[in-house]
């Protein structure tokens, strides 16, 4: 099992806090609970008990009505009690912890006068280890129904994620073992390739074996071969599809398949989130660039307008200077003529004046 995040544990606690798990032999084996190490502790002493069921908010245990534990925890104003869980980890080391609670209900077990079911309501949130183990189990059961037909193609990547060392396996058809190659898996069935004739395999009962490495375990699942198709180009090799008997699928197998499915879904969601983040960053960059271009456009227009105005003023000044140069000789001639005319008039007046 991969490393769980705090968010995943919180989701398990929020979504499944009211889900009650009744401990069957399959569940005890899948969770690797040591039933001999389950104790109820009260008033400084502890007694062995049978765990009947649990959720994230309460647990139900079975006690003998003649024992000291029953007398202590059911008496009036009884002190708080604690329930001890014990799991065996993959490295065979025990993992144990206590959960504090108080007795909220006492009922006879199957109308027996000698046994009673004690309901212990937790007064604290269970440890993350219990939330993770029970949450994984509940999620596997839910997905085994909702995603029962999703196929996992066997390749190097899926073998690694499923903790299957190799794709070669064994299938028992009418109690006769045959070697086969795994092609795909699902919650509800599997497809294998094996030597044989389809007419002797079709609709036969079969048991297929799976070997997992983490934790190390061998799982046999009973089913029926619902189809056996010849491989193209070969008359002696068939691809057989096995439909599992739903009542024969162990919980540990469901957990392996669920771990792969949830891991792939998590990778897909992370990839989608990265894609959306990159798209948002790109859109932001483009928006900023467009805003900068829009802000620069009026300034450019103003600069163009000022440049055009300056060019027009310069042309006007040049035209005035040119006109002044062209009209300067004419003005000079007029000045000379004006200066000459008075002198001529004076000379003329002297000639015409009487003696």
Buried (B, 14 or more C-beta within 10 A) or exposed (E): BEEBEEEBBEBBBEEBBEBBBEBEEEBBEBBBBBEEBBBBBBBEEBBBBBBBBBBBBBBBBBBBBEEEBBEBBBEEEBEBBBBBBBBBEEEEEEBBBBBEBBBEEBEEBEEEEEBBBBBBEBEEEBBBBBBBBBBBBBBBBBBBEEBBEBEBEBEEEBBEBBBBEEBEBBBBBEEEEBEBBBBBBBBBBBBBBBEBEBEEBBEBBBBBBBBBEBBEBEBBBBBBBEBBEEEEEEEEBBBBBBBBEEEEBBBBBBBBBBBBBBBBEEEEEEEEEEEEEEEEEEEEEEEEEEEEEEEEEEEEEEEEEEEEEEEEEEEEEEEEEEEEEEEEEEEEEEEEEEEEEEEEEEEEEEEEEEE
